[in-house]
Amino acid sequence: MEELIQKLRAHKITVTPQRLAVLAFLRDRQDHPSAEKIYREIRQQFPAISFNTVYKTLEVLCLKGLIFKVNPLHEVARYDADTSWHAHLICRQCLTIVDLYWQPAAFPDSFAERLQGFRVEQQSLSLWGLCPRCQEAAAED
């Protein structure tokens, strides 16, 4: 927990039990939960917490670069505490999100800065398709 406290302080975020709970909840997750799911889980530990507090906390953490917001089409935003470079594989059928770790040969941020003077602070790559389970279900139809 001390590591999370230091992380919040380093990003000039006021440390509160609710913010620590949200960050701790996301830290070990691989499923990219929605704000609603995070709220339901956190509420077990903090019964008085509001959805608005959870949502605002998620937005602050995103703004400060401590978590990513992944936006599947036609679905609510989902959150990822892994801020290392990786892509998201999103199934267009079941909306499962899976992390894909790889290093592309060239990052577009250097082109953006050189050509447009735009300093990139965060990158996101989402690849859409069908997961193996949905491919199998489609083949059976």
Backbone as a ProteinNet text record, in pm:
[ID]
protein_1_A
[PRIMARY]
MEELIQKLRAHKITVTPQRLAVLAFLRDRQDHPSAEKIYREIRQQFPAISFNTVYKTLEVLCLKGLIFKVNPLHEVARYDADTSWHAHLICRQCLTIVDLYWQPAAFPDSFAERLQGFRVEQQSLSLWGLCPRCQEAAAED
[TERTIARY]
82	0	87	202.7	293.6	336.9	357.3	395.6	286.8	161.6	50.5	39.2	62.3	59.8	166.4	286.4	395.6	364.9	301.2	264.6	165.3	64.7	-32.7	35.5	118.4	188	280.9	349.6	441.3	368	241.3	160.1	72.6	103.5	33.7	-117.2	-151.4	-290.5	-307.2	-406.4	-433.7	-466.7	-401.5	-421.9	-546.5	-641.7	-761	-778.8	-849.6	-874.1	-946.6	-1037	-1111.9	-1021.3	-934.4	-842.8	-746	-697.8	-611.1	-685.3	-810.7	-889.7	-909.5	-938.7	-958.7	-829.1	-719.3	-590.6	-546.5	-564.7	-528.7	-615	-742.4	-832.1	-786.7	-747.7	-707.6	-568.3	-483.4	-342	-321.3	-395.9	-373.5	-477.1	-554.6	-661.6	-612.9	-663.8	-634.2	-759.8	-874.5	-1001.4	-1054.9	-985	-1027.1	-1171.3	-1194.8	-1331.2	-1388	-1519.9	-1590.5	-1597	-1634.1	-1650.5	-1757.3	-1863.5	-1971.7	-1921	-1841.4	-1787.4	-1692.3	-1610	-1517.8	-1597.4	-1701	-1786.4	-1848.9	-1904	-1967.6	-1867.8	-1746.3	-1644.2	-1593.8	-1564.5	-1511.9	-1616.4	-1742.7	-1850.9	-1856.7	-1806.7	-1803.3	-1708.7	-1601.6	-1504.1	-1543.8	-1605	-1646.7	-1795	-1884.3	-2028.6	-2084.5	-2021.1	-2072.9	-2021	-1930.7	-1873.4	-1980.3	-1975	-2072	-2010.2	-2096.3	-2048.5	-1972.9	-2023	-1960	-1815.6	-1790.5	-1655.4	-1563.9	-1612.7	-1533.5	-1505	-1607.2	-1590.5	-1491.2	-1505.9	-1413.5	-1271.3	-1256.8	-1124.4	-1062.4	-1140.2	-1090.4	-1046.9	-1124.4	-1089.6	-961	-943.5	-820.2	-701.1	-715.3	-605.7	-570.3	-670.7	-645.4	-572.7	-623	-565.2	-418.2	-384.7	-247.3	-160.2	-218.2	-139.9	-114.6	-188.6	-168.5	-247.5	-351.1	-429.3	-469.2	-510.4	-562.2	-712.2	-777	-918.5	-925.5	-991.5	-1009.3	-1156.7	-1183.8	-1321.9	-1367.4	-1425.1	-1483.3	-1603.2	-1622	-1736.9	-1866.4	-1963.3	-2096.4	-2093.2	-1998.8	-1983.2	-1928.3	-1948.3	-1893.9	-1742	-1676.7	-1531	-1488	-1370.9	-1311	-1173.3	-1117.9	-996.1	-885.1	-761.2	-643	-533.1	-483.7	-377.4	-238.1	-227.9	-98.4	-67	21.6	53.8	177.9	231.5	343	288.3	379.1	334.3	274.7	151.2	86.4	-38.2	-82	-204.2	-319.6	-439.7	-558.8	-626.6	-650	-726.9	-870.5	-963.5	-1102.1	-1189.9	-1261.5	-1352.7	-1479.9	-1514.1	-1631.7	-1761.8	-1753.9	-1873.9	-1901	-1806.7	-1828.7	-1765.8	-1690.1	-1624	-1518.9	-1465.8	-1352.5	-1232.6	-1153.2	-1032.3	-912.9	-815.1	-695.1	-573.6	-476.3	-352.7	-261.8	-198.3	-100.7	28.1	132.1	261	352.2	400.1	491.4	552.3	657.1	722	716.9	639.6	637.7	772.7	799.2	928.2	944.9	837.9	847.2	722.7	742.7	630.6	585.2	455.6	407.3	433.3	468.4	488.5	604.7	711	824.1	783.9	700	650.8	559.4	474.8	382.8	459.8	565.8	643.9	722.8	783.6	865	779.8	665.1	584	486.9	435.1	332.2	369.7	484.2	521.9	437.7	372.1	280.5	355.3	358.2	425.6	326.1	349.6	263.1	299.6	198.3	220.8	174.3	85.4	32.3	-12.2	8	-34.2	-132.5	-218.8	-314.9	-337	-333.6	-359.7	-460.9	-571.8	-675.4	-693.3	-693.9	-714.2	-845.8	-934.6	-1068.4	-1078.1	-1153.8	-1174.7	-1259.2	-1238.3	-1312	-1214.8	-1247.8	-1166.1	-1187.7	-1100.5	-1114.7	-1251.4	-1303.9	-1433.7	-1545.9	-1545.1	-1648.7	-1630.3	-1505.5	-1482	-1542.8	-1520.5	-1572.5	-1725.1	-1785.2	-1932.2	-1987.7	-1919.2	-1964.5	-1954	-1850.4	-1831.9	-1939.8	-1994.4	-2097.6	-2235.2	-2253.2	-2383.5	-2411.3
-119	0	126.2	116.4	231.5	272.4	173	201.6	282.7	247.7	320.3	461.9	477	610.1	698.5	643.6	720	753.3	660.8	683.2	798.9	801.3	910.6	1043	1044.5	1167.7	1217.1	1125	1163	1230.6	1194.9	1255.5	1370.1	1415.3	1528.3	1504.3	1382.3	1344.6	1327.6	1394.3	1381.8	1236.3	1183.7	1044.4	1035.5	953.3	925.2	773.9	721.4	576.5	527.2	609.7	570.4	562.6	658.7	657.5	539.7	514	398.5	268.6	259.6	138.3	117	223.6	211.3	169.6	234.7	201.9	60.2	21.5	-114.6	-218.4	-189.6	-281.5	-304.1	-197.1	-208.2	-267.9	-251.1	-289.5	-433.2	-526.3	-667.3	-726	-641.8	-690.5	-705.2	-806.2	-828	-812.8	-792	-796.8	-661.3	-552.7	-421.1	-390.2	-378.2	-359.5	-221.9	-214.5	-87.8	-12.4	114.5	193.6	131.8	80.5	17.6	-104.8	-187.6	-306.1	-266.3	-168.1	-120	-67.1	9.9	65.4	-44.9	-147.3	-256.9	-327.1	-347.2	-415	-326.4	-201.1	-108.6	-83.8	-83.1	-56.7	-161.1	-281	-383.7	-341.6	-271.6	-224.7	-87.6	-4.2	131.4	148.5	101.4	104.6	244.4	348	483.6	550.3	484.6	545.8	558.5	667.3	688	649.4	621.7	593.8	715	833.6	956.3	967.6	929.9	933.5	836.8	717.1	618.1	670.5	722.5	772.1	888.4	983.9	1097.3	1052.7	955	900.7	839.1	761.5	701.1	808.1	914	1021.8	1092.9	1116.6	1179.5	1088.8	959.8	865	857.8	864.9	866.8	994.6	1106.3	1236.1	1244.8	1184.5	1187.9	1075.8	989.2	884.9	760.8	741.9	623.2	502.9	527	418.5	460.8	363	388.8	367.2	442.9	419.6	352.5	238.9	165.9	179.8	224.2	249.8	156.6	42.7	-41.5	29.8	12.9	74.2	24.5	113.7	78.6	15.4	52.6	-6.3	102.6	86.1	181.2	168.4	273	271.7	163.8	108.9	9.3	63.3	13.7	72.6	-30.2	17.1	-67.8	3.7	-58.9	1.4	-27.5	-112	-142	-32.9	57.6	169.5	144	21.3	-11.3	-19.5	-8.6	-11.5	-148.1	-149.7	-270.2	-230.1	-318.8	-296.8	-369.9	-336.5	-406.1	-477.1	-606.5	-684.9	-685.1	-634.7	-623	-707.9	-801.2	-885.6	-805.9	-793	-714.5	-785.5	-913.6	-990.9	-986.3	-1032	-1040.9	-924.7	-839.7	-722	-754.8	-876.7	-912.6	-829.3	-784.6	-708	-786.8	-808.5	-883.6	-796.3	-796.5	-721.1	-796.7	-722.6	-778	-698.9	-766.6	-700.8	-724	-616.9	-623.4	-485	-477.8	-350.6	-325	-227.1	-195.6	-139	-151.3	-105.8	45.5	121.2	266.9	320.1	413.1	473.6	599	617.3	736.3	866.7	860.5	984.5	1066.1	999.7	1074.9	1143.5	1079.3	1141.3	1258.8	1241.8	1349.2	1472.4	1450.6	1564.9	1629.6	1546.6	1600.4	1671.7	1615.1	1672.3	1780.1	1765.3	1858.4	1936.3	1904.3	1970.1	1926.5	1812.7	1762.2	1667.2	1698.4	1612	1508.1	1382.9	1273	1236.3	1226.4	1189.6	1049.4	997.5	863.7	805.4	676.2	608.8	498.9	469.8	362.5	295.4	164.7	89.4	-18.9	-17.3	-119.7	-193.1	-324	-408.8	-482.5	-472.2	-529.8	-656.5	-751.6	-875.5	-970.3	-1099	-1200.6	-1284.8	-1303.9	-1388.7	-1534.7	-1625.5	-1766.3	-1825.4	-1790.9	-1844.2	-1798.1	-1670.6	-1620.5	-1672.1	-1695.4	-1756.8	-1897.3	-1971.2	-2107.3	-2107.3	-2014.1	-2006	-1967.7	-1880.3	-1839.7	-1954.7	-2037.9	-2151.4	-2257.2	-2264.2	-2363	-2321	-2192.8	-2144.1	-2179.8
0	0	0	64.5	68.9	-71.8	-158.2	-296.9	-367.8	-344.9	-406.3	-351.3	-221.9	-160.8	-225.2	-240.8	-302.1	-448.6	-517	-656.8	-668.2	-582	-582.5	-550.1	-447.5	-408	-517.8	-584.2	-692.5	-807.7	-824.5	-930.9	-878.9	-756.1	-693.8	-682.2	-641.5	-617.6	-467.1	-411.4	-269.3	-236.8	-135.4	-95.2	-7.4	-51.4	27.9	31	130.7	133.6	7.7	-45	-164.4	-286.9	-303.6	-418.1	-408	-287.9	-268.2	-300.6	-260	-285.8	-434.5	-508.4	-653.2	-721.3	-687.3	-749.7	-713.2	-588.6	-545.8	-616.9	-633.5	-702.1	-846	-913.6	-1054	-1071.7	-973.6	-986.5	-1033.1	-980.2	-1010.8	-1105.8	-1170.3	-1258.3	-1401.9	-1467.6	-1608.5	-1694.7	-1631.4	-1703.9	-1748.6	-1722.7	-1767.9	-1724.5	-1594.2	-1544.5	-1577	-1578.8	-1598.6	-1466	-1472.4	-1350.3	-1261.3	-1321.2	-1245.2	-1167.9	-1234.5	-1168.2	-1054.8	-1080.6	-978.2	-858.7	-886.5	-781.4	-696.3	-761.4	-686.6	-595	-643.7	-563.2	-448.5	-478.9	-378.5	-269.7	-307.1	-212	-100.7	-127.1	-22.4	90.8	54.5	153	210	124.8	163.2	131.1	217.5	188.3	158.7	210.2	190.2	62.5	-9.8	-129.7	-238	-312	-420.1	-553.8	-650.5	-785.9	-839.1	-808.4	-855.4	-804.8	-680.8	-625.1	-700.3	-727.5	-802	-942	-1008.9	-1145.8	-1149.7	-1058.9	-1055.9	-1025.2	-936.7	-905.7	-1030.7	-1104.9	-1228.3	-1327.6	-1339.4	-1432.4	-1390.3	-1261	-1211.3	-1238.7	-1210.1	-1233.5	-1381.7	-1468.8	-1613.8	-1653.7	-1606.5	-1640.9	-1599.4	-1487.4	-1436.6	-1493	-1577.5	-1642.8	-1559.5	-1450.7	-1366.7	-1416.4	-1493.8	-1553.6	-1694.6	-1774.2	-1908.8	-1910.8	-1996.3	-2024	-2161.2	-2166.7	-2292.1	-2328.8	-2449.8	-2490	-2601.5	-2565.8	-2670.2	-2732.4	-2861.1	-2927.4	-2866	-2853.5	-2804.8	-2666.4	-2586.1	-2453	-2361.4	-2234.1	-2137.8	-2131.9	-2084.7	-2072.8	-1974.8	-2001.2	-1914	-1876.2	-1765.8	-1710.6	-1694.7	-1714.6	-1713	-1635.1	-1528.6	-1447.3	-1502.1	-1603.2	-1663	-1764.4	-1727.6	-1815.8	-1900.9	-1895.3	-1985	-2128.3	-2226.2	-2364.8	-2396.8	-2439.9	-2489.8	-2566.8	-2651.9	-2728.9	-2661.3	-2702.3	-2652.6	-2768.7	-2751	-2846.3	-2794.8	-2875.1	-2830.9	-2921.4	-2860.8	-2937.8	-2966.5	-3093.3	-3130.7	-3095.4	-3064.3	-3029.4	-2878.5	-2797.6	-2652.4	-2575.4	-2643.9	-2586.9	-2481.2	-2486.1	-2402.3	-2446.8	-2350.7	-2381.1	-2328.2	-2414.8	-2379.6	-2410.2	-2320.7	-2343.2	-2439.4	-2529.2	-2623.3	-2606.6	-2558.1	-2534.4	-2653.3	-2712.6	-2825.8	-2845	-2920	-2948.4	-3098.8	-3141.5	-3284.8	-3329.8	-3457.7	-3511.7	-3497.9	-3517.8	-3507.1	-3437.7	-3350.2	-3280.1	-3355.4	-3368.3	-3439.7	-3364.8	-3235.3	-3161.3	-3216.7	-3263.5	-3319.1	-3449.5	-3528.6	-3651.8	-3618.4	-3519.2	-3480.6	-3435.4	-3359.7	-3312.1	-3425.3	-3508.2	-3617.4	-3721.3	-3757.9	-3864.9	-3818.4	-3698.2	-3652.2	-3526.8	-3466.4	-3342.9	-3223.8	-3237.2	-3134.7	-3042.7	-2913.3	-2816.3	-2763.8	-2796.2	-2752.8	-2609.8	-2523.8	-2384.6	-2353.4	-2436	-2411.6	-2545.3	-2560.7	-2683.1	-2649.6	-2745.2	-2727	-2861.5	-2861.1	-2982.8	-2949.8	-3020.5	-3002.7	-3134.6	-3126.9	-3243.6	-3223.7	-3322.6	-3313.8	-3395.6	-3347.8	-3420.9	-3338.8	-3358.7	-3284.8	-3202.6	-3076.7	-2989.9	-3031.7	-2988.6	-3026.3	-2990.4	-2873.4	-2830.6	-2923.8	-2962.8	-3052.6	-3196.1	-3237	-3368.2	-3371.4	-3264.4	-3256.3	-3256.7	-3181.6	-3178.2	-3314.6	-3387.4	-3520.1	-3619	-3602.8	-3692.9	-3672.4	-3551	-3520.5	-3572.6	-3598.8	-3646.3	-3789.9
[MASK]
+++++++++++++++++++++++++++++++++++++++++++++++++++++++++++++++++++++++++++++++++++++++++++++++++++++++++++++++++++++++++++++++++++++++++++++

